[in-house]
């Protein structure tokens, strides 16, 4: 009996896709197999993906579209499939702000000098981010989208048994990592 290869989706991959992944983004680029707007549906069959990862892409989706987008990502996952998200962590940003930790913020002084300005500019990332996230907020959205379990994870830490699910993790200091079970 042969096992089929693991099918893994990198949704919101950015300018270029990653080798060994099914890469999808709103824009075309090298290694991107599916250039499409997720709000119009992914060109993948139902229950076809073992796990999906999205690194700092969901915050670009307007609030009214969050649950439909998460529902679409759930649709392409096999039963028992996992969605891993890395999101800007509002709570960490607030803690850094309250502690006066200007080093936490990635915003150069020429763009913003005051710590509050740095925090806001980082959270909205120069106008690209439309939604801010806390763990309880993303958990609520994922449950509304039909996921059965949501767990907070650390950087390069998984709770699902798919070792490769963390290989795209980046931006450790500013990210909230969660995994949701279909």
OpenMM code with the backbone's topology and positions (N, CA, C; nanometers):
from openmm import Vec3, app, unit

residues = "UNK UNK UNK UNK UNK UNK UNK UNK UNK UNK UNK UNK UNK UNK UNK UNK UNK UNK UNK UNK UNK UNK UNK UNK UNK UNK UNK UNK UNK UNK UNK UNK UNK UNK UNK UNK UNK UNK UNK UNK UNK UNK UNK UNK UNK UNK UNK UNK UNK UNK UNK UNK UNK UNK UNK UNK UNK UNK UNK UNK UNK UNK UNK UNK UNK UNK UNK UNK UNK UNK UNK UNK UNK UNK UNK UNK UNK UNK UNK UNK UNK UNK UNK UNK UNK UNK UNK UNK UNK UNK UNK UNK UNK UNK UNK UNK UNK UNK UNK UNK UNK UNK UNK UNK UNK UNK UNK UNK UNK UNK UNK UNK UNK UNK UNK UNK UNK UNK UNK UNK UNK UNK UNK UNK UNK UNK UNK UNK UNK UNK UNK UNK UNK UNK UNK UNK UNK UNK UNK UNK UNK UNK UNK UNK UNK UNK UNK UNK UNK UNK UNK UNK UNK UNK UNK UNK UNK UNK UNK UNK UNK UNK UNK UNK UNK UNK UNK UNK UNK UNK UNK UNK UNK UNK UNK UNK UNK UNK UNK UNK UNK UNK".split()
positions = [
    Vec3(0.0845, -0.1172, 0.0000),
    Vec3(0.0000, 0.0000, 0.0000),
    Vec3(0.0895, 0.1240, 0.0000),
    Vec3(0.0654, 0.2165, -0.0899),
    Vec3(0.1460, 0.3381, -0.0959),
    Vec3(0.0693, 0.4543, -0.0345),
    Vec3(0.1415, 0.5397, 0.0340),
    Vec3(0.0758, 0.6574, 0.0904),
    Vec3(0.0890, 0.7726, -0.0085),
    Vec3(-0.0136, 0.8521, -0.0150),
    Vec3(-0.0097, 0.9666, -0.1061),
    Vec3(0.0708, 1.0790, -0.0411),
    Vec3(0.1347, 1.1615, -0.1230),
    Vec3(0.2143, 1.2704, -0.0663),
    Vec3(0.1255, 1.3710, 0.0072),
    Vec3(0.1821, 1.4349, 0.1060),
    Vec3(0.1108, 1.5371, 0.1810),
    Vec3(0.0867, 1.6560, 0.0892),
    Vec3(-0.0361, 1.7025, 0.0865),
    Vec3(-0.0718, 1.8207, 0.0070),
    Vec3(-0.0846, 1.9378, 0.1031),
    Vec3(-0.0047, 2.0416, 0.0795),
    Vec3(-0.0027, 2.1552, 0.1706),
    Vec3(-0.0133, 2.2862, 0.0942),
    Vec3(-0.0975, 2.3724, 0.1455),
    Vec3(-0.1290, 2.4996, 0.0823),
    Vec3(-0.0620, 2.6138, 0.1577),
    Vec3(0.0017, 2.7026, 0.0828),
    Vec3(0.0596, 2.8259, 0.1350),
    Vec3(-0.0276, 2.9389, 0.0806),
    Vec3(-0.1283, 2.9802, 0.1605),
    Vec3(-0.2220, 3.0822, 0.1143),
    Vec3(-0.1726, 3.2208, 0.1559),
    Vec3(-0.1750, 3.3134, 0.0602),
    Vec3(-0.1259, 3.4483, 0.0849),
    Vec3(0.0254, 3.4502, 0.0846),
    Vec3(0.0830, 3.3783, -0.0094),
    Vec3(0.2274, 3.3528, -0.0096),
    Vec3(0.3115, 3.4747, -0.0439),
    Vec3(0.2516, 3.5791, -0.0991),
    Vec3(0.3298, 3.6974, -0.1343),
    Vec3(0.3825, 3.6896, -0.2769),
    Vec3(0.4932, 3.7577, -0.3008),
    Vec3(0.5457, 3.7762, -0.4359),
    Vec3(0.5946, 3.6488, -0.5038),
    Vec3(0.6313, 3.5480, -0.4250),
    Vec3(0.6795, 3.4232, -0.4853),
    Vec3(0.6397, 3.3050, -0.3979),
    Vec3(0.6212, 3.1914, -0.4638),
    Vec3(0.5822, 3.0708, -0.3933),
    Vec3(0.7010, 2.9983, -0.3336),
    Vec3(0.6702, 2.9069, -0.2442),
    Vec3(0.7722, 2.8238, -0.1795),
    Vec3(0.7731, 2.6857, -0.2446),
    Vec3(0.8907, 2.6304, -0.2731),
    Vec3(0.8981, 2.4948, -0.3300),
    Vec3(0.8356, 2.3925, -0.2349),
    Vec3(0.7653, 2.2970, -0.2930),
    Vec3(0.7041, 2.1902, -0.2143),
    Vec3(0.5668, 2.2255, -0.1590),
    Vec3(0.5178, 2.3423, -0.1935),
    Vec3(0.3868, 2.3883, -0.1477),
    Vec3(0.2982, 2.4178, -0.2684),
    Vec3(0.1674, 2.4120, -0.2478),
    Vec3(0.0711, 2.4665, -0.3423),
    Vec3(0.0561, 2.6124, -0.2993),
    Vec3(0.1035, 2.7033, -0.3813),
    Vec3(0.1099, 2.8442, -0.3441),
    Vec3(-0.0040, 2.9223, -0.4070),
    Vec3(-0.0676, 3.0058, -0.3249),
    Vec3(-0.1789, 3.0873, -0.3709),
    Vec3(-0.1646, 3.2288, -0.3168),
    Vec3(-0.1898, 3.3262, -0.4045),
    Vec3(-0.1876, 3.4661, -0.3643),
    Vec3(-0.2792, 3.5433, -0.4585),
    Vec3(-0.3129, 3.6635, -0.4204),
    Vec3(-0.3981, 3.7466, -0.5047),
    Vec3(-0.3264, 3.7902, -0.6321),
    Vec3(-0.1941, 3.7933, -0.6271),
    Vec3(-0.1152, 3.8374, -0.7418),
    Vec3(-0.0342, 3.7215, -0.7989),
    Vec3(-0.0038, 3.7306, -0.9278),
    Vec3(0.0805, 3.6315, -0.9920),
    Vec3(0.2257, 3.6552, -0.9562),
    Vec3(0.3040, 3.5485, -0.9600),
    Vec3(0.4461, 3.5592, -0.9344),
    Vec3(0.5120, 3.4242, -0.9530),
    Vec3(0.6444, 3.4203, -0.9441),
    Vec3(0.7162, 3.2942, -0.9615),
    Vec3(0.6730, 3.1906, -0.8574),
    Vec3(0.6423, 3.0720, -0.9044),
    Vec3(0.6065, 2.9623, -0.8160),
    Vec3(0.4665, 2.9690, -0.7593),
    Vec3(0.3864, 3.0642, -0.8031),
    Vec3(0.2478, 3.0754, -0.7544),
    Vec3(0.1577, 3.0004, -0.8522),
    Vec3(0.1000, 2.8906, -0.8039),
    Vec3(0.0149, 2.8083, -0.8895),
    Vec3(-0.1258, 2.8654, -0.9046),
    Vec3(-0.1744, 2.9314, -0.7990),
    Vec3(-0.3122, 2.9812, -0.8000),
    Vec3(-0.3153, 3.1292, -0.7635),
    Vec3(-0.3108, 3.2147, -0.8654),
    Vec3(-0.3251, 3.3589, -0.8449),
    Vec3(-0.4738, 3.3901, -0.8516),
    Vec3(-0.5333, 3.4176, -0.7362),
    Vec3(-0.6776, 3.4385, -0.7306),
    Vec3(-0.7140, 3.5113, -0.6022),
    Vec3(-0.8338, 3.5646, -0.5995),
    Vec3(-0.8881, 3.6261, -0.4788),
    Vec3(-0.9618, 3.5174, -0.4015),
    Vec3(-0.9161, 3.4873, -0.2828),
    Vec3(-0.9766, 3.3822, -0.2014),
    Vec3(-1.1251, 3.4086, -0.1780),
    Vec3(-1.1665, 3.5350, -0.1797),
    Vec3(-1.3081, 3.5675, -0.1587),
    Vec3(-1.3947, 3.5149, -0.2728),
    Vec3(-1.3343, 3.4913, -0.3896),
    Vec3(-1.4061, 3.4327, -0.5030),
    Vec3(-1.3955, 3.2808, -0.5045),
    Vec3(-1.3210, 3.2248, -0.4100),
    Vec3(-1.3014, 3.0804, -0.4008),
    Vec3(-1.1656, 3.0388, -0.4534),
    Vec3(-1.1099, 2.9394, -0.3902),
    Vec3(-0.9829, 2.8827, -0.4351),
    Vec3(-1.0103, 2.7768, -0.5409),
    Vec3(-0.9307, 2.7696, -0.6458),
    Vec3(-0.9526, 2.6704, -0.7507),
    Vec3(-0.8983, 2.5332, -0.7103),
    Vec3(-0.9452, 2.4855, -0.5969),
    Vec3(-0.9056, 2.3552, -0.5438),
    Vec3(-1.0308, 2.2780, -0.5072),
    Vec3(-1.0272, 2.1459, -0.5232),
    Vec3(-1.1444, 2.0667, -0.4862),
    Vec3(-1.1658, 2.0652, -0.3346),
    Vec3(-1.2865, 2.0321, -0.2957),
    Vec3(-1.3186, 2.0145, -0.1535),
    Vec3(-1.2304, 1.9062, -0.0932),
    Vec3(-1.1968, 1.9232, 0.0343),
    Vec3(-1.1280, 1.8208, 0.1129),
    Vec3(-1.0057, 1.7637, 0.0417),
    Vec3(-0.9198, 1.8506, -0.0089),
    Vec3(-0.8066, 1.8094, -0.0914),
    Vec3(-0.6702, 1.8358, -0.0279),
    Vec3(-0.6666, 1.9171, 0.0774),
    Vec3(-0.5409, 1.9646, 0.1353),
    Vec3(-0.5243, 1.9069, 0.2766),
    Vec3(-0.4043, 1.8569, 0.3074),
    Vec3(-0.3769, 1.8038, 0.4410),
    Vec3(-0.3624, 1.9150, 0.5445),
    Vec3(-0.2886, 2.0195, 0.5058),
    Vec3(-0.2792, 2.1369, 0.5928),
    Vec3(-0.2513, 2.2610, 0.5106),
    Vec3(-0.2951, 2.3732, 0.5664),
    Vec3(-0.2766, 2.5027, 0.5013),
    Vec3(-0.2098, 2.5964, 0.5999),
    Vec3(-0.1245, 2.6822, 0.5475),
    Vec3(-0.0529, 2.7802, 0.6285),
    Vec3(-0.0734, 2.9169, 0.5654),
    Vec3(-0.0913, 3.0157, 0.6510),
    Vec3(-0.0998, 3.1540, 0.6054),
    Vec3(-0.0185, 3.2402, 0.7009),
    Vec3(0.0840, 3.3031, 0.6482),
    Vec3(0.1742, 3.3860, 0.7288),
    Vec3(0.1469, 3.5329, 0.6976),
    Vec3(0.0912, 3.6019, 0.7938),
    Vec3(0.0656, 3.7460, 0.7847),
    Vec3(-0.0072, 3.7851, 0.6556),
    Vec3(-0.1169, 3.7161, 0.6268),
    Vec3(-0.2003, 3.7527, 0.5123),
    Vec3(-0.3437, 3.7839, 0.5542),
    Vec3(-0.3947, 3.7144, 0.6541),
    Vec3(-0.5360, 3.7292, 0.6915),
    Vec3(-0.5691, 3.8714, 0.7362),
    Vec3(-0.4739, 3.9427, 0.7931),
    Vec3(-0.5025, 4.0785, 0.8402),
    Vec3(-0.5315, 4.1756, 0.7254),
    Vec3(-0.5035, 4.1348, 0.6032),
    Vec3(-0.5340, 4.2193, 0.4878),
    Vec3(-0.6788, 4.2039, 0.4399),
    Vec3(-0.7512, 4.1113, 0.4995),
    Vec3(-0.8903, 4.0853, 0.4625),
    Vec3(-0.9815, 4.1758, 0.5465),
    Vec3(-1.0770, 4.2458, 0.4845),
    Vec3(-1.1701, 4.3285, 0.5621),
    Vec3(-1.2542, 4.2432, 0.6575),
    Vec3(-1.2909, 4.3008, 0.7699),
    Vec3(-1.3647, 4.2273, 0.8732),
    Vec3(-1.4850, 4.1482, 0.8196),
    Vec3(-1.5739, 4.2072, 0.7373),
    Vec3(-1.6914, 4.1291, 0.6938),
    Vec3(-1.6572, 4.0030, 0.6144),
    Vec3(-1.5366, 3.9970, 0.5587),
    Vec3(-1.4973, 3.8827, 0.4763),
    Vec3(-1.4170, 3.7772, 0.5520),
    Vec3(-1.3849, 3.8014, 0.6787),
    Vec3(-1.2977, 3.7085, 0.7524),
    Vec3(-1.3580, 3.5693, 0.7656),
    Vec3(-1.4801, 3.5581, 0.8134),
    Vec3(-1.5401, 3.4253, 0.8304),
    Vec3(-1.5582, 3.3558, 0.6950),
    Vec3(-1.6079, 3.4237, 0.5903),
    Vec3(-1.6147, 3.3561, 0.4599),
    Vec3(-1.4784, 3.3083, 0.4087),
    Vec3(-1.3730, 3.3866, 0.4289),
    Vec3(-1.2391, 3.3433, 0.3851),
    Vec3(-1.1929, 3.2233, 0.4662),
    Vec3(-1.2125, 3.2267, 0.5959),
    Vec3(-1.1748, 3.1118, 0.6795),
    Vec3(-1.2577, 2.9886, 0.6427),
    Vec3(-1.3833, 3.0081, 0.6097),
    Vec3(-1.4693, 2.8974, 0.5663),
    Vec3(-1.4187, 2.8380, 0.4352),
    Vec3(-1.3719, 2.9229, 0.3446),
    Vec3(-1.3157, 2.8751, 0.2181),
    Vec3(-1.1876, 2.7957, 0.2424),
    Vec3(-1.1032, 2.8428, 0.3314),
    Vec3(-0.9812, 2.7682, 0.3640),
    Vec3(-1.0171, 2.6343, 0.4288),
    Vec3(-1.1192, 2.6309, 0.5117),
    Vec3(-1.1655, 2.5064, 0.5729),
    Vec3(-1.2186, 2.4102, 0.4664),
    Vec3(-1.2887, 2.4640, 0.3662),
    Vec3(-1.3471, 2.3810, 0.2605),
    Vec3(-1.2429, 2.2953, 0.1907),
    Vec3(-1.1243, 2.3507, 0.1643),
    Vec3(-1.0240, 2.2766, 0.0884),
    Vec3(-0.9460, 2.1770, 0.1747),
    Vec3(-0.9591, 2.1869, 0.3066),
    Vec3(-0.8887, 2.0941, 0.3955),
    Vec3(-0.9606, 1.9597, 0.4035),
    Vec3(-0.8824, 1.8546, 0.4099),
    Vec3(-0.9384, 1.7212, 0.4335),
    Vec3(-0.9954, 1.7160, 0.5754),
    Vec3(-1.0898, 1.6259, 0.6027),
    Vec3(-1.1330, 1.6080, 0.7417),
    Vec3(-1.0100, 1.5786, 0.8289),
    Vec3(-0.9992, 1.6482, 0.9390),
    Vec3(-0.8820, 1.6358, 1.0248),
    Vec3(-0.7667, 1.7252, 0.9819),
    Vec3(-0.7857, 1.8010, 0.8725),
    Vec3(-0.6824, 1.8927, 0.8244),
    Vec3(-0.6638, 2.0112, 0.9184),
    Vec3(-0.5501, 2.0741, 0.9064),
    Vec3(-0.5121, 2.1827, 0.9966),
    Vec3(-0.4887, 2.3113, 0.9175),
    Vec3(-0.5375, 2.4211, 0.9723),
    Vec3(-0.5044, 2.5547, 0.9227),
    Vec3(-0.4143, 2.6201, 1.0263),
    Vec3(-0.2948, 2.6613, 0.9850),
    Vec3(-0.2012, 2.7327, 1.0729),
    Vec3(-0.1939, 2.8775, 1.0259),
    Vec3(-0.2129, 2.9685, 1.1198),
    Vec3(-0.2090, 3.1110, 1.0910),
    Vec3(-0.1008, 3.1787, 1.1731),
    Vec3(-0.0306, 3.2708, 1.1115),
    Vec3(0.0560, 3.3644, 1.1830),
    Vec3(-0.0029, 3.5023, 1.1574),
    Vec3(-0.0311, 3.5727, 1.2659),
    Vec3(-0.0994, 3.7010, 1.2581),
    Vec3(-0.0262, 3.8045, 1.3418),
    Vec3(-0.0385, 3.9325, 1.3077),
    Vec3(0.0176, 4.0342, 1.3958),
    Vec3(-0.0528, 4.0266, 1.5317),
    Vec3(0.0248, 4.0260, 1.6386),
    Vec3(-0.0282, 4.0055, 1.7734),
    Vec3(-0.0537, 4.1404, 1.8410),
    Vec3(-0.1798, 4.1803, 1.8484),
    Vec3(-0.2172, 4.3078, 1.9092),
    Vec3(-0.1767, 4.3123, 2.0562),
    Vec3(-0.1939, 4.2024, 2.1281),
    Vec3(-0.1600, 4.2013, 2.2715),
    Vec3(-0.0103, 4.2248, 2.2935),
    Vec3(0.0738, 4.1610, 2.2153),
    Vec3(0.2190, 4.1829, 2.2274),
    Vec3(0.2551, 4.3281, 2.1976),
    Vec3(0.1930, 4.3848, 2.0953),
    Vec3(0.2209, 4.5245, 2.0610),
    Vec3(0.1799, 4.6166, 2.1760),
    Vec3(0.0660, 4.5895, 2.2354),
    Vec3(0.0209, 4.6719, 2.3474),
    Vec3(0.1147, 4.6576, 2.4676),
    Vec3(0.1608, 4.5363, 2.4946),
    Vec3(0.2544, 4.5145, 2.6049),
    Vec3(0.3855, 4.5892, 2.5808),
    Vec3(0.4342, 4.5850, 2.4580),
    Vec3(0.5571, 4.6573, 2.4254),
    Vec3(0.5360, 4.8076, 2.4404),
    Vec3(0.4220, 4.8555, 2.3971),
    Vec3(0.3895, 4.9974, 2.4105),
    Vec3(0.3858, 5.0376, 2.5579),
    Vec3(0.3131, 4.9599, 2.6380),
    Vec3(0.3006, 4.9915, 2.7807),
    Vec3(0.4348, 4.9839, 2.8526),
    Vec3(0.5237, 4.8957, 2.8078),
    Vec3(0.6561, 4.8821, 2.8692),
    Vec3(0.7555, 4.9857, 2.8151),
    Vec3(0.7148, 5.0616, 2.7145),
    Vec3(0.8049, 5.1592, 2.6540),
    Vec3(0.9158, 5.0958, 2.5714),
    Vec3(0.8906, 4.9754, 2.5200),
    Vec3(0.9902, 4.8989, 2.4441),
    Vec3(0.9880, 4.9383, 2.2964),
    Vec3(1.0578, 5.0458, 2.2616),
    Vec3(1.0594, 5.0908, 2.1219),
    Vec3(1.1298, 4.9920, 2.0299),
    Vec3(1.2189, 4.9095, 2.0849),
    Vec3(1.2896, 4.8112, 2.0023),
    Vec3(1.1972, 4.7037, 1.9458),
    Vec3(1.0825, 4.6821, 2.0092),
    Vec3(0.9862, 4.5829, 1.9607),
    Vec3(0.9333, 4.6214, 1.8223),
    Vec3(0.9159, 4.7497, 1.8005),
    Vec3(0.8517, 4.7967, 1.6778),
    Vec3(0.9529, 4.8073, 1.5644),
    Vec3(0.9132, 4.7602, 1.4470),
    Vec3(1.0008, 4.7516, 1.3305),
    Vec3(1.0007, 4.8796, 1.2480),
    Vec3(0.9380, 4.9824, 1.2965),
    Vec3(0.9200, 5.1066, 1.2222),
    Vec3(1.0412, 5.1975, 1.2432),
    Vec3(1.1086, 5.2389, 1.1361),
    Vec3(1.2252, 5.3269, 1.1517),
    Vec3(1.1835, 5.4666, 1.1983),
    Vec3(1.2741, 5.5342, 1.2660),
    Vec3(1.2471, 5.6682, 1.3182),
    Vec3(1.2084, 5.7675, 1.2095),
    Vec3(1.2590, 5.7483, 1.0884),
    Vec3(1.2220, 5.8424, 0.9821),
    Vec3(1.0744, 5.8303, 0.9437),
    Vec3(1.0104, 5.7170, 0.9773),
    Vec3(0.8673, 5.7002, 0.9505),
    Vec3(0.7814, 5.7394, 1.0700),
    Vec3(0.8313, 5.7160, 1.1904),
    Vec3(0.7577, 5.7521, 1.3123),
    Vec3(0.8551, 5.7533, 1.4294),
    Vec3(0.8488, 5.8576, 1.5096),
    Vec3(0.9406, 5.8691, 1.6228),
    Vec3(0.8768, 5.8259, 1.7546),
    Vec3(0.7547, 5.8692, 1.7812),
    Vec3(0.6871, 5.8383, 1.9076),
    Vec3(0.6500, 5.6903, 1.9129),
    Vec3(0.6569, 5.6323, 2.0302),
    Vec3(0.6269, 5.4890, 2.0438),
    Vec3(0.4831, 5.4569, 2.0034),
    Vec3(0.3887, 5.5465, 2.0360),
    Vec3(0.2500, 5.5242, 1.9945),
    Vec3(0.2352, 5.5262, 1.8435),
    Vec3(0.3079, 5.6164, 1.7782),
    Vec3(0.3050, 5.6224, 1.6324),
    Vec3(0.3658, 5.4967, 1.5723),
    Vec3(0.4764, 5.4494, 1.6304),
    Vec3(0.5384, 5.3253, 1.5824),
    Vec3(0.4422, 5.2076, 1.5972),
    Vec3(0.3734, 5.2012, 1.7134),
    Vec3(0.2808, 5.0907, 1.7366),
    Vec3(0.1690, 5.0917, 1.6321),
    Vec3(0.1069, 5.2068, 1.6131),
    Vec3(-0.0043, 5.2151, 1.5189),
    Vec3(0.0429, 5.1817, 1.3774),
    Vec3(0.1539, 5.2392, 1.3364),
    Vec3(0.2032, 5.2148, 1.2009),
    Vec3(0.2387, 5.0674, 1.1803),
    Vec3(0.2958, 5.0034, 1.2830),
    Vec3(0.3257, 4.8608, 1.2706),
    Vec3(0.1975, 4.7790, 1.2640),
    Vec3(0.0987, 4.8117, 1.3459),
    Vec3(-0.0255, 4.7341, 1.3471),
    Vec3(-0.1022, 4.7456, 1.2152),
    Vec3(-0.0997, 4.8628, 1.1553),
    Vec3(-0.1696, 4.8769, 1.0265),
    Vec3(-0.0751, 4.8524, 0.9093),
    Vec3(0.0497, 4.8302, 0.9368),
    Vec3(0.1574, 4.8077, 0.8415),
    Vec3(0.1433, 4.8941, 0.7163),
    Vec3(0.1562, 5.0227, 0.7398),
    Vec3(0.1561, 5.1215, 0.6319),
    Vec3(0.0278, 5.1166, 0.5486),
    Vec3(-0.0817, 5.0751, 0.6093),
    Vec3(-0.2109, 5.0722, 0.5416),
    Vec3(-0.2495, 4.9391, 0.4810),
    Vec3(-0.1658, 4.8378, 0.4926),
    Vec3(-0.1982, 4.7059, 0.4354),
    Vec3(-0.2905, 4.6245, 0.5255),
    Vec3(-0.2763, 4.6371, 0.6563),
    Vec3(-0.3583, 4.5588, 0.7493),
    Vec3(-0.4929, 4.6251, 0.7701),
    Vec3(-0.5963, 4.5441, 0.7603),
    Vec3(-0.7329, 4.5937, 0.7802),
    Vec3(-0.7944, 4.5427, 0.9090),
    Vec3(-0.7356, 4.4387, 0.9674),
    Vec3(-0.7911, 4.3775, 1.0873),
    Vec3(-0.6785, 4.3504, 1.1856),
    Vec3(-0.7060, 4.3741, 1.3128),
    Vec3(-0.6109, 4.3439, 1.4198),
    Vec3(-0.6565, 4.2164, 1.4897),
    Vec3(-0.5605, 4.1426, 1.5502),
    Vec3(-0.5955, 4.0133, 1.6086),
    Vec3(-0.5438, 3.9961, 1.7502),
    Vec3(-0.6296, 3.9355, 1.8307),
    Vec3(-0.5933, 3.8783, 1.9596),
    Vec3(-0.6284, 3.7300, 1.9499),
    Vec3(-0.5772, 3.6505, 2.0431),
    Vec3(-0.6070, 3.5077, 2.0361),
    Vec3(-0.7574, 3.4820, 2.0442),
    Vec3(-0.8254, 3.5431, 2.1408),
    Vec3(-0.9676, 3.5128, 2.1563),
    Vec3(-1.0501, 3.5570, 2.0352),
    Vec3(-1.0069, 3.6630, 1.9672),
    Vec3(-1.0785, 3.7075, 1.8477),
    Vec3(-1.0630, 3.6071, 1.7335),
    Vec3(-0.9402, 3.5637, 1.7060),
    Vec3(-0.9217, 3.4681, 1.5964),
    Vec3(-0.9848, 3.3331, 1.6314),
    Vec3(-0.9808, 3.2949, 1.7565),
    Vec3(-1.0467, 3.1701, 1.7973),
    Vec3(-1.1962, 3.1769, 1.7667),
    Vec3(-1.2580, 3.2877, 1.8025),
    Vec3(-1.4008, 3.3049, 1.7775),
    Vec3(-1.4324, 3.2980, 1.6274),
    Vec3(-1.3525, 3.3646, 1.5456),
    Vec3(-1.3741, 3.3632, 1.4010),
    Vec3(-1.3580, 3.2229, 1.3432),
    Vec3(-1.2556, 3.1506, 1.3866),
    Vec3(-1.2320, 3.0154, 1.3359),
    Vec3(-1.3458, 2.9208, 1.3746),
    Vec3(-1.3955, 2.9333, 1.4950),
    Vec3(-1.5090, 2.8494, 1.5370),
    Vec3(-1.6339, 2.8844, 1.4559),
    Vec3(-1.6557, 3.0129, 1.4294),
    Vec3(-1.7691, 3.0536, 1.3443),
    Vec3(-1.7554, 2.9961, 1.2038),
    Vec3(-1.6329, 2.9804, 1.1562),
    Vec3(-1.6084, 2.9264, 1.0217),
    Vec3(-1.6200, 2.7745, 1.0174),
    Vec3(-1.6454, 2.7111, 1.1312),
    Vec3(-1.6679, 2.5672, 1.1329),
    Vec3(-1.5522, 2.4824, 1.1800),
    Vec3(-1.4411, 2.5435, 1.2189),
    Vec3(-1.3307, 2.4642, 1.2733),
    Vec3(-1.3720, 2.4107, 1.4098),
    Vec3(-1.3238, 2.2913, 1.4437),
    Vec3(-1.3705, 2.2268, 1.5664),
    Vec3(-1.2813, 2.2514, 1.6869),
    Vec3(-1.1561, 2.2866, 1.6634),
    Vec3(-1.0646, 2.3112, 1.7755),
    Vec3(-0.9620, 2.4143, 1.7319),
    Vec3(-0.9328, 2.5072, 1.8199),
    Vec3(-0.8334, 2.6098, 1.7928),
    Vec3(-0.7336, 2.6087, 1.9068),
    Vec3(-0.6039, 2.6091, 1.8725),
    Vec3(-0.4996, 2.6086, 1.9744),
    Vec3(-0.3943, 2.7127, 1.9416),
    Vec3(-0.3518, 2.7824, 2.0458),
    Vec3(-0.2407, 2.8757, 2.0317),
    Vec3(-0.1116, 2.7939, 2.0288),
    Vec3(-0.0199, 2.8334, 1.9437),
    Vec3(0.1091, 2.7660, 1.9318),
    Vec3(0.2192, 2.8709, 1.9397),
    Vec3(0.3385, 2.8242, 1.9624),
    Vec3(0.4537, 2.9125, 1.9578),
    Vec3(0.5191, 2.9083, 1.8214),
    Vec3(0.6171, 2.9945, 1.8041),
    Vec3(0.6980, 2.9981, 1.6832),
    Vec3(0.7649, 2.8624, 1.6635),
    Vec3(0.7498, 2.8057, 1.5440),
    Vec3(0.8063, 2.6746, 1.5076),
    Vec3(0.7588, 2.5620, 1.5994),
    Vec3(0.6432, 2.5814, 1.6607),
    Vec3(0.5834, 2.4791, 1.7467),
    Vec3(0.4488, 2.4405, 1.6868),
    Vec3(0.4254, 2.3111, 1.6774),
    Vec3(0.2968, 2.2645, 1.6266),
    Vec3(0.2345, 2.1693, 1.7271),
    Vec3(0.1056, 2.1588, 1.7186),
    Vec3(0.0311, 2.0652, 1.8031),
    Vec3(-0.0368, 1.9575, 1.7179),
    Vec3(-0.0009, 1.9533, 1.5863),
    Vec3(-0.0776, 1.8676, 1.4957),
    Vec3(-0.0044, 1.7448, 1.4439),
    Vec3(0.1250, 1.7351, 1.4580),
    Vec3(0.1966, 1.6188, 1.4087),
    Vec3(0.2527, 1.6321, 1.2683),
    Vec3(0.2223, 1.7390, 1.1979),
    Vec3(0.2808, 1.7652, 1.0655),
    Vec3(0.4044, 1.8521, 1.0864),
    Vec3(0.5214, 1.7913, 1.0877),
    Vec3(0.6448, 1.8661, 1.1152),
    Vec3(0.6656, 1.9813, 1.0183),
    Vec3(0.6301, 1.9650, 0.8933),
    Vec3(0.6525, 2.0682, 0.7924),
    Vec3(0.5620, 2.1890, 0.8036),
    Vec3(0.4622, 2.1823, 0.8889),
    Vec3(0.3658, 2.2917, 0.8989),
    Vec3(0.4278, 2.4201, 0.9526),
    Vec3(0.5409, 2.4096, 1.0207),
    Vec3(0.6034, 2.5290, 1.0797),
    Vec3(0.7163, 2.5858, 0.9946),
    Vec3(0.7482, 2.5243, 0.8833),
    Vec3(0.8678, 2.5669, 0.8098),
    Vec3(0.8561, 2.7060, 0.7481),
    Vec3(0.7354, 2.7595, 0.7339),
    Vec3(0.7195, 2.8949, 0.6805),
    Vec3(0.7147, 3.0019, 0.7905),
    Vec3(0.7153, 2.9594, 0.9167),
    Vec3(0.7077, 3.0553, 1.0274),
    Vec3(0.8176, 3.1602, 1.0162),
    Vec3(0.7803, 3.2831, 1.0397),
    Vec3(0.8761, 3.3928, 1.0475),
    Vec3(0.8169, 3.4998, 1.1387),
    Vec3(0.8872, 3.6091, 1.1564),
    Vec3(0.8399, 3.7218, 1.2365),
    Vec3(0.7985, 3.6777, 1.3773),
    Vec3(0.8855, 3.6018, 1.4412),
    Vec3(0.8569, 3.5429, 1.5721),
    Vec3(0.8111, 3.6453, 1.6759),
    Vec3(0.8829, 3.7550, 1.6886),
    Vec3(0.8573, 3.8497, 1.7971),
    Vec3(0.7200, 3.9152, 1.7886),
    Vec3(0.6683, 3.9365, 1.6678),
    Vec3(0.5447, 4.0127, 1.6530),
    Vec3(0.4226, 3.9277, 1.6189),
    Vec3(0.4387, 3.7949, 1.6164),
    Vec3(0.3320, 3.7098, 1.5637),
    Vec3(0.2596, 3.6289, 1.6696),
    Vec3(0.1322, 3.6104, 1.6417),
    Vec3(0.0441, 3.5201, 1.7144),
    Vec3(0.0270, 3.3987, 1.6228),
    Vec3(0.0581, 3.2794, 1.6720),
    Vec3(0.0457, 3.1566, 1.5930),
    Vec3(-0.0692, 3.0730, 1.6480),
    Vec3(-0.1582, 3.0284, 1.5584),
    Vec3(-0.2683, 2.9419, 1.5976),
    Vec3(-0.2834, 2.8293, 1.4958),
    Vec3(-0.3369, 2.7178, 1.5427),
    Vec3(-0.3736, 2.6071, 1.4554),
    Vec3(-0.5180, 2.5698, 1.4819),
    Vec3(-0.5910, 2.5449, 1.3735),
    Vec3(-0.7323, 2.5116, 1.3823),
    Vec3(-0.7573, 2.3799, 1.3090),
    Vec3(-0.8373, 2.2951, 1.3698),
    Vec3(-0.8692, 2.1623, 1.3161),
    Vec3(-1.0004, 2.1653, 1.2418),
    Vec3(-0.9984, 2.1123, 1.1177),
    Vec3(-1.1236, 2.0995, 1.0404),
    Vec3(-1.2039, 1.9852, 1.0976),
] * unit.nanometer
topology = app.Topology()
chain = topology.addChain("A")
for resn in residues:
    res = topology.addResidue(resn, chain)
    for name in ("N", "CA", "C"):
        topology.addAtom(name, app.Element.getBySymbol(name[0]), res)
